[in-house]
Amino acid sequence: MAAACGDRFDLVVVGAGIMGSCAAYYAAKRGLRVLLLEQFDFLHGLGSSHGESRTIRATYPENYYPSMVLEARCLWEEAQAEAGYRVVTSTAHFDFGPEDNKSLQSVIDSGGHHREVNIRLIDRGSSSSVFSGVFALPDGWIGVVSDIGGVIRPTKAVAMFQALALKKGAILKDRTRIIAIEKDGENREGVRVRAAGGEIFLGSKCVITAGAWMKKLVKSVTEIDLPIQPLHTTICYWKIKAGHEAEFTAEGGFPTFASYGDSYIYGTPSLEFPGLIKIALHGGRPCDPDRRDWTASSSGVMVDSVGEWIRKILPGKVESGNPVITQACLYSMTPDGDFVIDFLGGEFGKDVVVAGGFSGHGFKMGPVVGRIVAEMAIDGAVEGLEIRHFGIRRFAECSSGNAKEFEEQVSSH
Ligand SMILES: Cc1cc2nc3c(=O)[nH]c(=O)nc-3n(C[C@H](O)[C@H](O)[C@H](O)COP(=O)(O)OP(=O)(O)OC[C@H]3O[C@@H](n4cnc5c(N)ncnc54)[C@H](O)[C@@H]3O)c2cc1C
């Protein structure tokens, strides 16, 4: 069934990346009449949820993320069982860096509070006994292995949640750019969602999951100026040296990993392109998501620092001159790197829920964010998870958001 102009829904979701697709599914699963709207074609490559791989890890410097990841993991399993195919490959996860790095120390502290995360410390001497000894930890570096890691196939995962939402009765509509969200009706109940083409959709509630467009869309709806900065980032795939390919595969026991230090470098096992491994720098260049500079030169700094890191940490195993494939993607950074999940408030009260600012680490959380925002829209509150760190108004109290005791890990250049 198609959505027609003037149709009324229980929930209208704006933005069909992983967050909007999950929100549509969890709301439809609870019996709501749901409409999911997307400005581009479904599964496009212009936002944050496309591509070949995303990491799942439960080790975070902040102690409020591991329990979200643990719930998300269960929801990923349930969704895969319902769909009948897999989008997640489980692996171990390996964090490492200088022993005195505060972020890494916080990872160890917060991981230690969750039995299921099951962390084990690795010193430089014992690093040769894990992961075929491929990681050469420098002097003064330590590592921590956790059972909870894995690779998600992002485009396939978004398609899975859209298919599941459809199956539960949601209506999906792409090529529909929303330009206004207003209070609806004479008694001002519900919302009117207006598209650039002139169509109007009515909803009792609305969820905005607009990714890197969040700041623009929210600003056009209210006076709130969300500090969500889009960053243009580059993913790099590097060639594994002949004879070492098997050591870097998930089947060969290779983990997802994160390297702390002057910069944060992360990677996933060789999976999507045989013989290549994804290793990238967490960061990017501020951009306008509607006017991006796609030139390769803009990713030079990111490529150079990863090449240098490969020579130091994976010596003799991976070609470090130049990546063989690069792909562009968008981050939506908040000043503290924490999510924004809240009611919009003001004249909208609890009728509009916003979920954005996923700051380069949201994909794994897609199902739990979907569950949370569906619940906020339906019940007006969230059960079972503490989300006070994700409030919109934290930036009004302090422009840098939540206080952190560890180093800033995301660079923009
Ligand atoms: C290179 C890279 C690596 C990453 N690695 C990881 C990782 O390893 N692990 C992890 O957990 N996370 C990772 N992330 C982060 C994760 O991918 C994002 O947090 C997540 O995809 C954000 O999803 P989203 O739905 O909020 O945004 P998006 O996927 O961008 O979805 C927003 C959608 O809203 C649509 N939209 C916007 N405005 C409008 C409008 N006005 N009308 C209609 N539609 C609109 C957009 O077109 C878009 O489709 C990574 C991100 C990148 C870029």
The ligand as an ORCA input file, in Angstrom:
! r2SCAN-3c Opt
* xyz 0 1
  C      32.915      5.488      8.177
  C      31.993      5.164      9.283
  C      32.293      4.111     10.129
  C      31.448      3.810     11.183
  N      31.767      2.748     11.968
  C      30.919      2.377     12.933
  C      31.170      1.208     13.675
  O      32.157      0.512     13.437
  N      30.299      0.858     14.633
  C      29.176      1.598     14.902
  O      28.416      1.221     15.789
  N      28.899      2.727     14.192
  C      29.744      3.124     13.233
  N      29.485      4.235     12.490
  C      28.359      5.089     12.841
  C      27.057      4.618     12.289
  O      27.190      4.174     10.955
  C      26.059      5.780     12.398
  O      26.014      6.188     13.759
  C      24.667      5.364     11.963
  O      24.691      4.807     10.682
  C      23.756      6.611     11.988
  O      22.518      6.240     11.461
  P      21.365      7.310     11.254
  O      20.159      6.522     10.904
  O      21.323      8.223     12.440
  O      21.857      8.242     10.057
  P      21.725      7.984      8.425
  O      22.101      6.611      8.089
  O      22.468      9.065      7.741
  O      20.193      8.146      8.192
  C      19.545      9.383      8.190
  C      18.600      9.378      7.028
  O      17.731     10.497      7.119
  C      17.499     10.968      5.803
  N      17.035     12.337      5.881
  C      17.716     13.395      6.355
  N      16.987     14.520      6.267
  C      15.794     14.170      5.722
  C      14.642     14.889      5.358
  N      14.571     16.212      5.546
  N      13.598     14.212      4.815
  C      13.652     12.863      4.611
  N      14.755     12.135      4.932
  C      15.814     12.767      5.476
  C      18.863     10.835      5.146
  O      18.803     10.871      3.749
  C      19.336      9.496      5.705
  O      18.953      8.417      4.865
  C      30.302      4.575     11.416
  C      29.988      5.634     10.564
  C      30.811      5.921      9.502
  C      30.463      7.049      8.591
*
